[in-house]
Amino acid sequence: MTRFRLSVAALLCLISMSASADLRTYDVDFQYRNEVYSALRSLLWATTETIRVGNTYGRVELLPSGQILVNADPETLEQVDQLLRELRDRPAAATPRVALRYWAVLGTRGPSNATANAPSPTPVPSALNGVIAELERFHGDLTFRVLGTAAVVSESGQEGEVAGTPLSVRQEAHVQGDTLNAEIRIVVSPVGELEVTTPLERGEFVVLGESTQQAEGVNGTLFYIVHWPENE
């Protein structure tokens, strides 16, 4: 009920504007309704200075029905009509989302002797069997344990972040079909961190980097691994 009353109050305010202004409602696809609403607000709302002298381009309201209500002069409304017609004729594709999965994996040549201050290791999941086999080809027989894992979901071109213990990740991925280019920062507290820019294909596992660790009870080689799942 509160939302309805607020919308009615806004509507009354719009009607009380200049007598030369007209009201018109628009149906906009829900996928980009908020973006269109924000754009119209920015275009039509007057600045503080023009409001003071009573010179406004128009007002915009998002109704409970999902329609966008515009109160403006006929010429401005015609320009809004044209803008929305072009949008319907050439709808913008929804911004793709990307979900990346991360692991910090420690490889050692002997039994783990982690101290109380070090991350507690866990067994390596079967999803990483192929990656582990490749690492063993280059590094020999190692004992692998996962120190931390994380998953981050973000829209293409937008930053996404997850903070945890011991693993924290920040990513900004730009998606083009089944490939992407990502800026990634991984922190494995308290033993290491990595910043890298990398291309990635859907379904691919990539070892982003590795470092030798001989501190905080973590002795071995730390591998930073990322995966872009096929179905996400």
N, C-alpha and C positions, 0 to 999 in steps of 0.2 A: 504493500500500500504506500509506503514512503516513496519508493521509486516512481510510482504513478503520479503522486502529488507533485513531486519535483518536476516531472515531465510536463504536467499541466501548467505549472507555474512558469516554466520556460516558454511554453507555447504562448501563454498570455503576454509574456514579455515581448515575444517576437511579433505578435499581432499589433502591439501598441507602437511599433516602429513607424517609420515614415509611411504615409498613405500611398506613396508611389510604389512601395514594395509589394511583391506577391509571394505567396506560399506555394511550395511544390515539394512533393515527396518522391523519393527514389528508392527502388529496390536494387540492392547491390549484393553480389555473391558473398556469402559469409566468409570465404577464404581470404578476401582482402577488404572486407567491409570496414574494419577498424583503420586500415591504412588510408582508404578513401576518405573516411570521416576526418581523420587527422589532417590529411592534405587540404580538404576543403576548409577546415577551421583555420589553418595557417594562411590560406589564400584570401579568405573572405573577412575574417575578423579584423577589425581596425586596430591600429596601435593605440596606446593610451592617449597620445597627443591628438589623433583624429577623433577619438571618442569625445574628448573634451570639447571640441568645436562642433560635434554632432555630425561628422562626416564619416559614414560607415559604408562598407561595400556590401555587407549582409551578415546574417547569422546562421549558424548550423546547429542542428540538434539530432542526436541519435535516439530514436523512439524505442519504447519497449518492444514493439513489433519487429525491430531490426531494421526498419526503414530509416533513411536519412532525410530529415526535413530541412529545407533551405528557404530562408526568407531574404529575398533580394529583389532588385529592380529587374524588369523583363530582360534587359540586355545581358545582365550578369547570369540570369537563369538560363538563357540560351547558350551561353558559353559553358555552363555546367552540364547542360544537356549534351552538347557536343563532346565534352570530355568523357562522359560516361558512355556515350555511344561508341566512341573509339575503344574504350576499355572492354566493352562487351564484344566488339568485333575482333579485338586482338587481346584476349585475356592473358594476363601474365601468369607464367607457370609458378606453382607454389615453390617456395624456397626449399631445396632439399635439406634433409637432416642427415647427419652422419653420427654413427655410434662406433667408437673405437674402444678396444679392450687392451689393457696394459698389464704386463707382468714384470716384476723385478726378480730375476732368478740368479741364485748364487751357485757357482760351481766350485767344488773343493776337491782336493786329492786325498783327503783323509777324513776321519770322523769329525763331525761338527763339534766345536768346543765353545759355542756362543756363551757370552756372559749374560748376566741379568739385564744389562743395559741394551743388549742387541735385540733386533727383531726376532720373534720366534719363527723358525722356518716351518714350512708345510710341504707335503709332497707335490711334485709337478703333475698337473692334470694331463690326461691323455691327449687333449687337444694340442699340446705342445710336443708330442712325440716326434713329429717330423723336424721341428726346430732343434730339439735336443740331439737328434741323430746327426744333424749337420754340424752342431757345435762340437760333438765328440770327434767328428772327422778332422777338425782343425786343432782341437785342444787335447785330444786324447781322452783317456778314461777318467771321467770326473763324476763326482756325486752331486746331483743337482737338487736344490731346494728352492721353493718360492718364498721370498721374503715379504712380498706384497703384491696385491692385484687391485685393479680399478677399472671402471668403465665410465666413459664420458660421452654424453650426447649433446650435440650442438647443431645449430643451423649453419649452413654454408656461409662462410664469411664472418661468422660471429664467434666470440670467444666462449669457451665452456671450461669449467673448472670443477674439480672435486678435491677436497682436502681430507686426508685421513692419516692414520698412523699404521704402518710407517710410510705409506705411499700417498703422495699428492701429485696431481696431474693438471696441467693447463694446456688446452689445445685451441687452435684456430685453423679450421680446415676449409679449403675452397674446393667444392665438388664440381666436376664436369663429367656427367655420366657415370662410368664405372672406374674413374680415376679421380684422385684428389691430390692436392698439395697441402701439407699441414705444417704449421709451426707448433712445436711441442716442447713443453718443459716438464720434466719428471724429477721429483725430489723423493729420495729414499732416506728417511730420517732414521738415524743420524749418520748414515754411512756414505751417501753420495747423491749427485744430481747431474742432470743432463739437459741441455738445450739444443734443439736440432730442427732443421727444416728438411722435410723429406717428401718425395712422391710416394703414392701408395695406390695399389689396385685392389678392387673389391675381391675379398677372399684371401688376400695375401697376408702372410706373416713376415715381419721385418725385425731384425735385430738392429736397433737404432744405434747402439754403442755398447762398449764394455769398459770396465775399469778394474784394476787390481785393488783389493781391499785388505788392509792389515791393521785394522783399528776397531775399537768398540766390540771386540770379540768376534768380528766377522772377517775371516781369513779365507781369501779365494778370489775368484773373478766374478764380478757382478755384471749381469747381462740385462739390458733394457729392451723389452720386446713389445711390439704393438701388432694388433690384428684388426683388420676391417672385415667383419663377418659378411658372408654372402647375402644373408636374409635380413640385414639391418641397415 
